[in-house]
């Protein structure tokens, strides 16, 4: 069902973007990078977080790590990762296929500025075998994303 909500999202908002289905699993950054033949940084991972009483998504480059100090500064509190059950309930997507498209619940989406290093990134598309190729700017525009600096600098 999750991939269908993503397909519906793109059919309505960006019919030129095709959902890519692969025969291999792409549920981790390493698997996705290998399957798509790109460097891990180009995989746009979507992280589901809770800060205080708020749930939110952060889309970050695949080779980055969240910076707790920056998260606290930007979001005003300590962020914690949601568990797989919470992620599925809020996003409608399974862990490994989470993306900011076709969400089950409206959630604020934040895009880490380090994504801008690439002309094209590859986020999941609602399943562990699906993805899309999109520019970071277009990704943010499609989901109403806000640009933030919440990750450690990539070396």
N, CA, C and O atoms as a GROMACS GRO file, in nm:
protein
  620
    1UNK      N    1   0.082  -0.120   0.000
    1UNK     CA    2   0.000   0.000   0.000
    1UNK      C    3   0.086   0.126   0.000
    1UNK      O    4   0.050   0.226  -0.062
    2UNK      N    5   0.198   0.122   0.068
    2UNK     CA    6   0.284   0.238   0.082
    2UNK      C    7   0.336   0.289  -0.052
    2UNK      O    8   0.336   0.410  -0.076
    3UNK      N    9   0.381   0.199  -0.137
    3UNK     CA   10   0.433   0.240  -0.268
    3UNK      C   11   0.321   0.304  -0.350
    3UNK      O   12   0.346   0.398  -0.426
    4UNK      N   13   0.198   0.255  -0.334
    4UNK     CA   14   0.085   0.312  -0.407
    4UNK      C   15   0.059   0.457  -0.364
    4UNK      O   16   0.027   0.541  -0.449
    5UNK      N   17   0.073   0.487  -0.235
    5UNK     CA   18   0.051   0.625  -0.191
    5UNK      C   19   0.159   0.717  -0.247
    5UNK      O   20   0.133   0.834  -0.277
    6UNK      N   21   0.280   0.664  -0.262
    6UNK     CA   22   0.389   0.743  -0.322
    6UNK      C   23   0.361   0.764  -0.471
    6UNK      O   24   0.379   0.874  -0.522
    7UNK      N   25   0.318   0.660  -0.540
    7UNK     CA   26   0.283   0.673  -0.682
    7UNK      C   27   0.172   0.777  -0.700
    7UNK      O   28   0.178   0.859  -0.792
    8UNK      N   29   0.071   0.774  -0.613
    8UNK     CA   30  -0.039   0.870  -0.621
    8UNK      C   31   0.012   1.012  -0.596
    8UNK      O   32  -0.030   1.106  -0.663
    9UNK      N   33   0.104   1.026  -0.500
    9UNK     CA   34   0.164   1.156  -0.471
    9UNK      C   35   0.230   1.214  -0.596
    9UNK      O   36   0.207   1.329  -0.632
   10UNK      N   37   0.312   1.132  -0.663
   10UNK     CA   38   0.383   1.180  -0.782
   10UNK      C   39   0.289   1.199  -0.901
   10UNK      O   40   0.309   1.290  -0.981
   11UNK      N   41   0.187   1.116  -0.914
   11UNK     CA   42   0.090   1.132  -1.022
   11UNK      C   43   0.023   1.269  -1.012
   11UNK      O   44  -0.005   1.334  -1.113
   12UNK      N   45  -0.002   1.312  -0.889
   12UNK     CA   46  -0.069   1.440  -0.868
   12UNK      C   47   0.027   1.559  -0.874
   12UNK      O   48  -0.004   1.660  -0.937
   13UNK      N   49   0.141   1.549  -0.809
   13UNK     CA   50   0.229   1.664  -0.791
   13UNK      C   51   0.347   1.672  -0.888
   13UNK      O   52   0.397   1.781  -0.915
   14UNK      N   53   0.391   1.558  -0.941
   14UNK     CA   54   0.509   1.558  -1.029
   14UNK      C   55   0.505   1.436  -1.120
   14UNK      O   56   0.585   1.343  -1.103
   15UNK      N   57   0.414   1.435  -1.217
   15UNK     CA   58   0.400   1.316  -1.303
   15UNK      C   59   0.524   1.284  -1.385
   15UNK      O   60   0.533   1.174  -1.442
   16UNK      N   61   0.618   1.377  -1.393
   16UNK     CA   62   0.741   1.350  -1.467
   16UNK      C   63   0.841   1.266  -1.386
   16UNK      O   64   0.939   1.217  -1.442
   17UNK      N   65   0.817   1.250  -1.257
   17UNK     CA   66   0.908   1.171  -1.174
   17UNK      C   67   0.856   1.027  -1.167
   17UNK      O   68   0.742   1.002  -1.128
   18UNK      N   69   0.942   0.935  -1.205
   18UNK     CA   70   0.906   0.794  -1.212
   18UNK      C   71   0.954   0.721  -1.087
   18UNK      O   72   1.067   0.740  -1.042
   19UNK      N   73   0.867   0.637  -1.030
   19UNK     CA   74   0.907   0.550  -0.920
   19UNK      C   75   0.985   0.434  -0.980
   19UNK      O   76   0.935   0.362  -1.067
   20UNK      N   77   1.108   0.416  -0.932
   20UNK     CA   78   1.196   0.311  -0.981
   20UNK      C   79   1.178   0.188  -0.893
   20UNK      O   80   1.186   0.198  -0.770
   21UNK      N   81   1.152   0.073  -0.954
   21UNK     CA   82   1.143  -0.053  -0.879
   21UNK      C   83   1.262  -0.139  -0.916
   21UNK      O   84   1.290  -0.161  -1.033
   22UNK      N   85   1.331  -0.187  -0.814
   22UNK     CA   86   1.448  -0.271  -0.835
   22UNK      C   87   1.423  -0.412  -0.786
   22UNK      O   88   1.342  -0.432  -0.695
   23UNK      N   89   1.490  -0.511  -0.843
   23UNK     CA   90   1.473  -0.649  -0.800
   23UNK      C   91   1.548  -0.680  -0.670
   23UNK      O   92   1.527  -0.785  -0.610
   24UNK      N   93   1.635  -0.588  -0.628
   24UNK     CA   94   1.712  -0.610  -0.506
   24UNK      C   95   1.666  -0.514  -0.396
   24UNK      O   96   1.614  -0.407  -0.424
   25UNK      N   97   1.687  -0.556  -0.272
   25UNK     CA   98   1.648  -0.473  -0.159
   25UNK      C   99   1.740  -0.352  -0.147
   25UNK      O  100   1.861  -0.362  -0.169
   26UNK      N  101   1.681  -0.238  -0.112
   26UNK     CA  102   1.756  -0.113  -0.098
   26UNK      C  103   1.725  -0.048   0.037
   26UNK      O  104   1.718   0.075   0.047
   27UNK      N  105   1.707  -0.130   0.140
   27UNK     CA  106   1.661  -0.080   0.270
   27UNK      C  107   1.767  -0.010   0.354
   27UNK      O  108   1.734   0.052   0.455
   28UNK      N  109   1.893  -0.018   0.314
   28UNK     CA  110   1.998   0.055   0.384
   28UNK      C  111   2.069   0.145   0.284
   28UNK      O  112   2.057   0.127   0.163
   29UNK      N  113   2.141   0.242   0.335
   29UNK     CA  114   2.216   0.333   0.248
   29UNK      C  115   2.314   0.253   0.162
   29UNK      O  116   2.324   0.276   0.042
   30UNK      N  117   2.385   0.161   0.223
   30UNK     CA  118   2.486   0.083   0.149
   30UNK      C  119   2.421   0.001   0.037
   30UNK      O  120   2.471  -0.001  -0.075
   31UNK      N  121   2.311  -0.066   0.068
   31UNK     CA  122   2.241  -0.147  -0.034
   31UNK      C  123   2.187  -0.058  -0.146
   31UNK      O  124   2.197  -0.092  -0.263
   32UNK      N  125   2.129   0.056  -0.108
   32UNK     CA  126   2.072   0.146  -0.208
   32UNK      C  127   2.180   0.205  -0.297
   32UNK      O  128   2.163   0.212  -0.419
   33UNK      N  129   2.292   0.246  -0.238
   33UNK     CA  130   2.401   0.303  -0.317
   33UNK      C  131   2.455   0.201  -0.417
   33UNK      O  132   2.481   0.234  -0.532
   34UNK      N  133   2.471   0.077  -0.372
   34UNK     CA  134   2.520  -0.028  -0.461
   34UNK      C  135   2.420  -0.055  -0.573
   34UNK      O  136   2.458  -0.066  -0.690
   35UNK      N  137   2.293  -0.066  -0.538
   35UNK     CA  138   2.189  -0.098  -0.637
   35UNK      C  139   2.175   0.011  -0.743
   35UNK      O  140   2.150  -0.018  -0.860
   36UNK      N  141   2.192   0.137  -0.701
   36UNK     CA  142   2.177   0.249  -0.795
   36UNK      C  143   2.309   0.293  -0.857
   36UNK      O  144   2.311   0.380  -0.944
   37UNK      N  145   2.419   0.233  -0.813
   37UNK     CA  146   2.549   0.266  -0.869
   37UNK      C  147   2.595   0.407  -0.839
   37UNK      O  148   2.655   0.473  -0.924
   38UNK      N  149   2.567   0.454  -0.717
   38UNK     CA  150   2.606   0.589  -0.678
   38UNK      C  151   2.680   0.586  -0.545
   38UNK      O  152   2.682   0.484  -0.475
   39UNK      N  153   2.742   0.699  -0.511
   39UNK     CA  154   2.807   0.711  -0.382
   39UNK      C  155   2.701   0.719  -0.272
   39UNK      O  156   2.591   0.770  -0.297
   40UNK      N  157   2.731   0.671  -0.150
   40UNK     CA  158   2.632   0.670  -0.042
   40UNK      C  159   2.572   0.807  -0.010
   40UNK      O  160   2.456   0.815   0.031
   41UNK      N  161   2.648   0.914  -0.028
   41UNK     CA  162   2.594   1.047   0.001
   41UNK      C  163   2.474   1.085  -0.082
   41UNK      O  164   2.391   1.163  -0.037
   42UNK      N  165   2.462   1.030  -0.202
   42UNK     CA  166   2.349   1.062  -0.291
   42UNK      C  167   2.218   0.993  -0.249
   42UNK      O  168   2.111   1.029  -0.297
   43UNK      N  169   2.227   0.896  -0.159
   43UNK     CA  170   2.105   0.834  -0.108
   43UNK      C  171   2.048   0.929  -0.004
   43UNK      O  172   2.114   0.959   0.096
   44UNK      N  173   1.926   0.975  -0.025
   44UNK     CA  174   1.862   1.069   0.068
   44UNK      C  175   1.780   0.988   0.168
   44UNK      O  176   1.670   0.941   0.138
   45UNK      N  177   1.837   0.972   0.287
   45UNK     CA  178   1.767   0.893   0.390
   45UNK      C  179   1.669   0.982   0.465
   45UNK      O  180   1.698   1.099   0.492
   46UNK      N  181   1.553   0.927   0.498
   46UNK     CA  182   1.451   1.000   0.571
   46UNK      C  183   1.445   0.944   0.712
   46UNK      O  184   1.415   0.826   0.733
   47UNK      N  185   1.473   1.030   0.809
   47UNK     CA  186   1.477   0.992   0.949
   47UNK      C  187   1.351   1.042   1.019
   47UNK      O  188   1.313   1.158   1.004
   48UNK      N  189   1.287   0.955   1.096
   48UNK     CA  190   1.164   0.989   1.169
   48UNK      C  191   1.200   1.018   1.314
   48UNK      O  192   1.252   0.932   1.385
   49UNK      N  193   1.173   1.141   1.356
   49UNK     CA  194   1.214   1.185   1.490
   49UNK      C  195   1.098   1.239   1.570
   49UNK      O  196   0.995   1.280   1.517
   50UNK      N  197   1.117   1.237   1.702
   50UNK     CA  198   1.024   1.300   1.794
   50UNK      C  199   1.104   1.398   1.879
   50UNK      O  200   1.206   1.362   1.938
   51UNK      N  201   1.056   1.522   1.884
   51UNK     CA  202   1.118   1.626   1.966
   51UNK      C  203   1.007   1.680   2.055
   51UNK      O  204   0.915   1.746   2.007
   52UNK      N  205   1.016   1.653   2.185
   52UNK     CA  206   0.908   1.693   2.275
   52UNK      C  207   0.781   1.619   2.235
   52UNK      O  208   0.778   1.496   2.234
   53UNK      N  209   0.677   1.693   2.201
   53UNK     CA  210   0.550   1.633   2.159
   53UNK      C  211   0.533   1.632   2.007
   53UNK      O  212   0.428   1.594   1.956
   54UNK      N  213   0.638   1.674   1.933
   54UNK     CA  214   0.629   1.685   1.788
   54UNK      C  215   0.699   1.570   1.718
   54UNK      O  216   0.809   1.530   1.757
   55UNK      N  217   0.634   1.517   1.615
   55UNK     CA  218   0.696   1.420   1.525
   55UNK      C  219   0.735   1.495   1.399
   55UNK      O  220   0.663   1.584   1.354
   56UNK      N  221   0.849   1.458   1.341
   56UNK     CA  222   0.895   1.525   1.221
   56UNK      C  223   0.988   1.434   1.142
   56UNK      O  224   1.036   1.333   1.194
   57UNK      N  225   1.011   1.471   1.018
   57UNK     CA  226   1.102   1.398   0.932
   57UNK      C  227   1.221   1.486   0.895
   57UNK      O  228   1.206   1.605   0.870
   58UNK      N  229   1.339   1.424   0.893
   58UNK     CA  230   1.459   1.491   0.845
   58UNK      C  231   1.513   1.409   0.728
   58UNK      O  232   1.540   1.290   0.742
   59UNK      N  233   1.529   1.474   0.614
   59UNK     CA  234   1.589   1.409   0.498
   59UNK      C  235   1.735   1.453   0.493
   59UNK      O  236   1.766   1.572   0.487
   60UNK      N  237   1.824   1.354   0.496
   60UNK     CA  238   1.967   1.383   0.502
   60UNK      C  239   2.042   1.299   0.401
   60UNK      O  240   1.991   1.197   0.354
   61UNK      N  241   2.162   1.341   0.367
   61UNK     CA  242   2.244   1.260   0.276
   61UNK      C  243   2.283   1.131   0.348
   61UNK      O  244   2.299   1.127   0.470
   62UNK      N  245   2.297   1.026   0.269
   62UNK     CA  246   2.317   0.893   0.324
   62UNK      C  247   2.442   0.873   0.406
   62UNK      O  248   2.445   0.785   0.492
   63UNK      N  249   2.545   0.952   0.381
   63UNK     CA  250   2.670   0.934   0.454
   63UNK      C  251   2.684   1.031   0.572
   63UNK      O  252   2.794   1.047   0.626
   64UNK      N  253   2.576   1.094   0.612
   64UNK     CA  254   2.582   1.190   0.722
   64UNK      C  255   2.526   1.130   0.851
   64UNK      O  256   2.456   1.028   0.849
   65UNK      N  257   2.557   1.195   0.960
   65UNK     CA  258   2.504   1.158   1.091
   65UNK      C  259   2.440   1.282   1.153
   65UNK      O  260   2.488   1.394   1.134
   66UNK      N  261   2.332   1.260   1.227
   66UNK     CA  262   2.268   1.372   1.296
   66UNK      C  263   2.363   1.427   1.402
   66UNK      O  264   2.440   1.353   1.463
   67UNK      N  265   2.357   1.557   1.424
   67UNK     CA  266   2.436   1.625   1.526
   67UNK      C  267   2.339   1.668   1.636
   67UNK      O  268   2.256   1.756   1.615
   68UNK      N  269   2.349   1.605   1.754
   68UNK     CA  270   2.254   1.631   1.862
   68UNK      C  271   2.251   1.777   1.905
   68UNK      O  272   2.144   1.830   1.936
   69UNK      N  273   2.366   1.842   1.906
   69UNK     CA  274   2.371   1.984   1.945
   69UNK      C  275   2.294   2.069   1.843
   69UNK      O  276   2.216   2.157   1.881
   70UNK      N  277   2.317   2.043   1.715
   70UNK     CA  278   2.246   2.118   1.610
   70UNK      C  279   2.096   2.090   1.615
   70UNK      O  280   2.015   2.182   1.601
   71UNK      N  281   2.058   1.963   1.635
   71UNK     CA  282   1.916   1.928   1.644
   71UNK      C  283   1.849   2.005   1.758
   71UNK      O  284   1.741   2.061   1.740
   72UNK      N  285   1.913   2.007   1.874
   72UNK     CA  286   1.858   2.077   1.991
   72UNK      C  287   1.843   2.226   1.960
   72UNK      O  288   1.744   2.288   1.998
   73UNK      N  289   1.942   2.283   1.892
   73UNK     CA  290   1.938   2.425   1.860
   73UNK      C  291   1.826   2.457   1.761
   73UNK      O  292   1.754   2.555   1.779
   74UNK      N  293   1.810   2.374   1.659
   74UNK     CA  294   1.709   2.398   1.555
   74UNK      C  295   1.567   2.368   1.605
   74UNK      O  296   1.475   2.445   1.579
   75UNK      N  297   1.551   2.256   1.676
   75UNK     CA  298   1.417   2.211   1.713
   75UNK      C  299   1.378   2.241   1.858
   75UNK      O  300   1.265   2.214   1.898
   76UNK      N  301   1.471   2.295   1.936
   76UNK     CA  302   1.437   2.338   2.072
   76UNK      C  303   1.423   2.226   2.173
   76UNK      O  304   1.360   2.245   2.277
   77UNK      N  305   1.480   2.112   2.145
   77UNK     CA  306   1.472   2.002   2.242
   77UNK      C  307   1.550   1.883   2.192
   77UNK      O  308   1.603   1.882   2.081
   78UNK      N  309   1.557   1.782   2.277
   78UNK     CA  310   1.629   1.660   2.242
   78UNK      C  311   1.545   1.576   2.144
   78UNK      O  312   1.426   1.553   2.166
   79UNK      N  313   1.610   1.532   2.038
   79UNK     CA  314   1.541   1.450   1.937
   79UNK      C  315   1.570   1.303   1.964
   79UNK      O  316   1.682   1.266   2.001
   80UNK      N  317   1.468   1.221   1.943
   80UNK     CA  318   1.491   1.076   1.951
   80UNK      C  319   1.427   1.011   1.830
   80UNK      O  320   1.325   1.057   1.777
   81UNK      N  321   1.490   0.902   1.787
   81UNK     CA  322   1.440   0.827   1.671
   81UNK      C  323   1.312   0.754   1.712
   81UNK      O  324   1.302   0.704   1.824
   82UNK      N  325   1.217   0.748   1.621
   82UNK     CA  326   1.096   0.669   1.645
   82UNK      C  327   1.125   0.523   1.616
   82UNK      O  328   1.214   0.492   1.536
   83UNK      N  329   1.051   0.432   1.681
   83UNK     CA  330   1.072   0.290   1.652
   83UNK      C  331   0.994   0.251   1.527
   83UNK      O  332   0.913   0.329   1.475
   84UNK      N  333   1.019   0.130   1.479
   84UNK     CA  334   0.962   0.084   1.351
   84UNK      C  335   0.809   0.088   1.350
   84UNK      O  336   0.749   0.120   1.248
   85UNK      N  337   0.746   0.055   1.461
   85UNK     CA  338   0.599   0.056   1.468
   85UNK      C  339   0.547   0.198   1.458
   85UNK      O  340   0.452   0.225   1.385
   86UNK      N  341   0.610   0.291   1.530
   86UNK     CA  342   0.570   0.431   1.524
   86UNK      C  343   0.592   0.489   1.384
   86UNK      O  344   0.508   0.563   1.333
   87UNK      N  345   0.704   0.454   1.323
   87UNK     CA  346   0.737   0.503   1.189
   87UNK      C  347   0.630   0.458   1.090
   87UNK      O  348   0.580   0.539   1.012
   88UNK      N  349   0.596   0.330   1.092
   88UNK     CA  350   0.494   0.278   1.000
   88UNK      C  351   0.359   0.345   1.023
   88UNK      O  352   0.290   0.380   0.928
   89UNK      N  353   0.321   0.361   1.150
   89UNK     CA  354   0.191   0.423   1.181
   89UNK      C  355   0.185   0.568   1.134
   89UNK      O  356   0.083   0.611   1.080
   90UNK      N  357   0.292   0.644   1.153
   90UNK     CA  358   0.291   0.786   1.117
   90UNK      C  359   0.311   0.812   0.969
   90UNK      O  360   0.245   0.898   0.911
   91UNK      N  361   0.403   0.737   0.908
   91UNK     CA  362   0.436   0.766   0.768
   91UNK      C  363   0.358   0.678   0.670
   91UNK      O  364   0.333   0.718   0.556
   92UNK      N  365   0.321   0.559   0.715
   92UNK     CA  366   0.260   0.462   0.624
   92UNK      C  367   0.365   0.383   0.548
   92UNK      O  368   0.332   0.298   0.466
   93UNK      N  369   0.493   0.411   0.575
   93UNK     CA  370   0.604   0.345   0.506
   93UNK      C  371   0.683   0.259   0.604
   93UNK      O  372   0.702   0.298   0.719
   94UNK      N  373   0.731   0.143   0.559
   94UNK     CA  374   0.813   0.059   0.646
   94UNK      C  375   0.955   0.114   0.656
   94UNK      O  376   1.004   0.182   0.565
   95UNK      N  377   1.021   0.086   0.769
   95UNK     CA  378   1.161   0.124   0.783
   95UNK      C  379   1.237   0.062   0.666
   95UNK      O  380   1.218  -0.055   0.633
   96UNK      N  381   1.323   0.142   0.604
   96UNK     CA  382   1.395   0.099   0.484
   96UNK      C  383   1.329   0.150   0.358
   96UNK      O  384   1.390   0.147   0.250
   97UNK      N  385   1.205   0.197   0.369
   97UNK     CA  386   1.133   0.254   0.255
   97UNK      C  387   1.075   0.390   0.288
   97UNK      O  388   0.999   0.446   0.209
   98UNK      N  389   1.111   0.442   0.405
   98UNK     CA  390   1.054   0.570   0.451
   98UNK      C  391   1.101   0.684   0.360
   98UNK      O  392   1.219   0.693   0.324
   99UNK      N  393   1.007   0.768   0.324
   99UNK     CA  394   1.034   0.884   0.241
   99UNK      C  395   0.935   0.993   0.279
   99UNK      O  396   0.838   0.965   0.350
  100UNK      N  397   0.956   1.115   0.235
  100UNK     CA  398   0.863   1.224   0.270
  100UNK      C  399   0.744   1.236   0.176
  100UNK      O  400   0.670   1.334   0.182
  101UNK      N  401   0.724   1.139   0.089
  101UNK     CA  402   0.617   1.144  -0.012
  101UNK      C  403   0.503   1.050   0.027
  101UNK      O  404   0.527   0.942   0.080
  102UNK      N  405   0.379   1.091   0.000
  102UNK     CA  406   0.264   1.003   0.021
  102UNK      C  407   0.248   0.958   0.164
  102UNK      O  408   0.220   0.841   0.190
  103UNK      N  409   0.263   1.050   0.258
  103UNK     CA  410   0.259   1.017   0.400
  103UNK      C  411   0.117   0.987   0.448
  103UNK      O  412   0.020   1.046   0.401
  104UNK      N  413   0.108   0.895   0.544
  104UNK     CA  414  -0.021   0.861   0.605
  104UNK      C  415  -0.069   0.973   0.696
  104UNK      O  416  -0.190   0.994   0.711
  105UNK      N  417   0.024   1.046   0.756
  105UNK     CA  418  -0.005   1.157   0.847
  105UNK      C  419   0.074   1.278   0.801
  105UNK      O  420   0.192   1.265   0.769
  106UNK      N  421   0.013   1.395   0.796
  106UNK     CA  422   0.091   1.513   0.759
  106UNK      C  423   0.200   1.537   0.864
  106UNK      O  424   0.171   1.548   0.983
  107UNK      N  425   0.323   1.546   0.819
  107UNK     CA  426   0.436   1.569   0.909
  107UNK      C  427   0.524   1.679   0.852
  107UNK      O  428   0.539   1.689   0.730
  108UNK      N  429   0.582   1.763   0.940
  108UNK     CA  430   0.677   1.861   0.888
  108UNK      C  431   0.802   1.789   0.838
  108UNK      O  432   0.850   1.694   0.899
  109UNK      N  433   0.853   1.837   0.725
  109UNK     CA  434   0.972   1.777   0.663
  109UNK      C  435   1.082   1.881   0.663
  109UNK      O  436   1.062   1.995   0.622
  110UNK      N  437   1.200   1.839   0.708
  110UNK     CA  438   1.318   1.923   0.710
  110UNK      C  439   1.425   1.856   0.626
  110UNK      O  440   1.447   1.736   0.637
  111UNK      N  441   1.490   1.933   0.542
  111UNK     CA  442   1.596   1.881   0.455
  111UNK      C  443   1.729   1.939   0.501
  111UNK      O  444   1.745   2.060   0.511
  112UNK      N  445   1.824   1.850   0.530
  112UNK     CA  446   1.954   1.898   0.572
  112UNK      C  447   2.026   1.963   0.456
  112UNK      O  448   2.025   1.912   0.344
  113UNK      N  449   2.090   2.077   0.483
  113UNK     CA  450   2.156   2.156   0.378
  113UNK      C  451   2.264   2.080   0.303
  113UNK      O  452   2.295   2.114   0.188
  114UNK      N  453   2.323   1.979   0.364
  114UNK     CA  454   2.429   1.904   0.298
  114UNK      C  455   2.379   1.832   0.172
  114UNK      O  456   2.460   1.795   0.087
  115UNK      N  457   2.249   1.810   0.160
  115UNK     CA  458   2.193   1.749   0.038
  115UNK      C  459   2.222   1.834  -0.085
  115UNK      O  460   2.230   1.783  -0.197
  116UNK      N  461   2.237   1.964  -0.063
  116UNK     CA  462   2.258   2.057  -0.175
  116UNK      C  463   2.391   2.037  -0.247
  116UNK      O  464   2.415   2.098  -0.350
  117UNK      N  465   2.476   1.952  -0.192
  117UNK     CA  466   2.604   1.924  -0.258
  117UNK      C  467   2.584   1.844  -0.387
  117UNK      O  468   2.675   1.834  -0.469
  118UNK      N  469   2.464   1.788  -0.405
  118UNK     CA  470   2.437   1.703  -0.520
  118UNK      C  471   2.334   1.766  -0.613
  118UNK      O  472   2.246   1.839  -0.568
  119UNK      N  473   2.346   1.736  -0.742
  119UNK     CA  474   2.245   1.781  -0.839
  119UNK      C  475   2.124   1.688  -0.837
  119UNK      O  476   2.014   1.727  -0.875
  120UNK      N  477   2.145   1.565  -0.792
  120UNK     CA  478   2.038   1.466  -0.787
  120UNK      C  479   2.062   1.374  -0.667
  120UNK      O  480   2.174   1.333  -0.640
  121UNK      N  481   1.954   1.343  -0.596
  121UNK     CA  482   1.960   1.249  -0.484
  121UNK      C  483   1.856   1.140  -0.508
  121UNK      O  484   1.767   1.152  -0.592
  122UNK      N  485   1.871   1.031  -0.431
  122UNK     CA  486   1.783   0.916  -0.450
  122UNK      C  487   1.720   0.877  -0.316
  122UNK      O  488   1.779   0.802  -0.239
  123UNK      N  489   1.601   0.929  -0.288
  123UNK     CA  490   1.529   0.886  -0.169
  123UNK      C  491   1.447   0.760  -0.199
  123UNK      O  492   1.416   0.730  -0.315
  124UNK      N  493   1.414   0.687  -0.094
  124UNK     CA  494   1.324   0.572  -0.108
  124UNK      C  495   1.188   0.621  -0.157
  124UNK      O  496   1.161   0.741  -0.160
  125UNK      N  497   1.104   0.526  -0.194
  125UNK     CA  498   0.970   0.562  -0.245
  125UNK      C  499   0.862   0.472  -0.184
  125UNK      O  500   0.775   0.421  -0.254
  126UNK      N  501   0.870   0.455  -0.053
  126UNK     CA  502   0.763   0.384   0.017
  126UNK      C  503   0.782   0.234   0.032
  126UNK      O  504   0.698   0.168   0.092
  127UNK      N  505   0.890   0.179  -0.022
  127UNK     CA  506   0.915   0.036  -0.011
  127UNK      C  507   1.064   0.009  -0.013
  127UNK      O  508   1.144   0.097  -0.044
  128UNK      N  509   1.101  -0.114   0.022
  128UNK     CA  510   1.244  -0.148   0.030
  128UNK      C  511   1.304  -0.186  -0.105
  128UNK      O  512   1.420  -0.226  -0.112
  129UNK      N  513   1.225  -0.174  -0.212
  129UNK     CA  514   1.273  -0.200  -0.348
  129UNK      C  515   1.248  -0.081  -0.440
  129UNK      O  516   1.266  -0.091  -0.561
  130UNK      N  517   1.205   0.032  -0.383
  130UNK     CA  518   1.164   0.146  -0.466
  130UNK      C  519   1.238   0.274  -0.429
  130UNK      O  520   1.282   0.292  -0.316
  131UNK      N  521   1.251   0.362  -0.528
  131UNK     CA  522   1.318   0.490  -0.508
  131UNK      C  523   1.276   0.586  -0.618
  131UNK      O  524   1.207   0.547  -0.713
  132UNK      N  525   1.318   0.711  -0.606
  132UNK     CA  526   1.302   0.810  -0.712
  132UNK      C  527   1.433   0.886  -0.724
  132UNK      O  528   1.513   0.890  -0.631
  133UNK      N  529   1.453   0.947  -0.838
  133UNK     CA  530   1.568   1.036  -0.860
  133UNK      C  531   1.511   1.177  -0.874
  133UNK      O  532   1.421   1.201  -0.954
  134UNK      N  533   1.566   1.269  -0.795
  134UNK     CA  534   1.513   1.405  -0.792
  134UNK      C  535   1.622   1.500  -0.743
  134UNK      O  536   1.712   1.460  -0.669
  135UNK      N  537   1.615   1.626  -0.785
  135UNK     CA  538   1.710   1.724  -0.733
  135UNK      C  539   1.672   1.755  -0.588
  135UNK      O  540   1.554   1.750  -0.553
  136UNK      N  541   1.769   1.788  -0.505
  136UNK     CA  542   1.736   1.822  -0.366
  136UNK      C  543   1.638   1.939  -0.357
  136UNK      O  544   1.548   1.938  -0.273
  137UNK      N  545   1.654   2.039  -0.444
  137UNK     CA  546   1.564   2.154  -0.441
  137UNK      C  547   1.421   2.113  -0.473
  137UNK      O  548   1.326   2.156  -0.407
  138UNK      N  549   1.406   2.030  -0.574
  138UNK     CA  550   1.270   1.986  -0.612
  138UNK      C  551   1.210   1.898  -0.502
  138UNK      O  552   1.091   1.910  -0.472
  139UNK      N  553   1.290   1.812  -0.442
  139UNK     CA  554   1.242   1.730  -0.331
  139UNK      C  555   1.183   1.820  -0.223
  139UNK      O  556   1.070   1.798  -0.178
  140UNK      N  557   1.259   1.921  -0.182
  140UNK     CA  558   1.212   2.013  -0.077
  140UNK      C  559   1.084   2.085  -0.120
  140UNK      O  560   0.991   2.100  -0.040
  141UNK      N  561   1.080   2.129  -0.244
  141UNK     CA  562   0.960   2.200  -0.293
  141UNK      C  563   0.838   2.109  -0.292
  141UNK      O  564   0.730   2.151  -0.251
  142UNK      N  565   0.854   1.985  -0.337
  142UNK     CA  566   0.741   1.892  -0.345
  142UNK      C  567   0.679   1.861  -0.210
  142UNK      O  568   0.558   1.841  -0.200
  143UNK      N  569   0.761   1.856  -0.106
  143UNK     CA  570   0.710   1.817   0.027
  143UNK      C  571   0.697   1.936   0.122
  143UNK      O  572   0.667   1.917   0.240
  144UNK      N  573   0.718   2.057   0.072
  144UNK     CA  574   0.710   2.175   0.158
  144UNK      C  575   0.819   2.173   0.264
  144UNK      O  576   0.798   2.217   0.377
  145UNK      N  577   0.935   2.120   0.227
  145UNK     CA  578   1.045   2.105   0.322
  145UNK      C  579   1.113   2.237   0.357
  145UNK      O  580   1.118   2.331   0.278
  146UNK      N  581   1.164   2.240   0.477
  146UNK     CA  582   1.240   2.353   0.528
  146UNK      C  583   1.387   2.313   0.535
  146UNK      O  584   1.420   2.207   0.587
  147UNK      N  585   1.475   2.398   0.483
  147UNK     CA  586   1.618   2.369   0.486
  147UNK      C  587   1.674   2.400   0.624
  147UNK      O  588   1.651   2.508   0.678
  148UNK      N  589   1.748   2.304   0.680
  148UNK     CA  590   1.809   2.319   0.812
  148UNK      C  591   1.951   2.262   0.809
  148UNK      O  592   1.987   2.190   0.716
  149UNK      N  593   2.029   2.294   0.911
  149UNK     CA  594   2.163   2.237   0.927
  149UNK      C  595   2.162   2.156   1.056
  149UNK      O  596   2.181   2.212   1.165
  150UNK      N  597   2.138   2.025   1.045
  150UNK     CA  598   2.127   1.939   1.164
  150UNK      C  599   2.219   1.817   1.160
  150UNK      O  600   2.209   1.730   1.248
  151UNK      N  601   2.306   1.809   1.063
  151UNK     CA  602   2.396   1.693   1.053
  151UNK      C  603   2.540   1.735   1.075
  151UNK      O  604   2.577   1.851   1.057
  152UNK      N  605   2.621   1.638   1.116
  152UNK     CA  606   2.764   1.661   1.129
  152UNK      C  607   2.821   1.682   0.990
  152UNK      O  608   2.771   1.626   0.892
  153UNK      N  609   2.924   1.762   0.981
  153UNK     CA  610   2.987   1.788   0.852
  153UNK      C  611   3.048   1.658   0.800
  153UNK      O  612   3.115   1.586   0.874
  154UNK      N  613   3.022   1.630   0.673
  154UNK     CA  614   3.076   1.510   0.610
  154UNK      C  615   3.221   1.536   0.572
  154UNK      O  616   3.251   1.637   0.507
  155UNK      N  617   3.308   1.446   0.610
  155UNK     CA  618   3.452   1.462   0.581
  155UNK      C  619   3.481   1.419   0.440
  155UNK      O  620   3.596   1.425   0.396
   0.00000   0.00000   0.00000
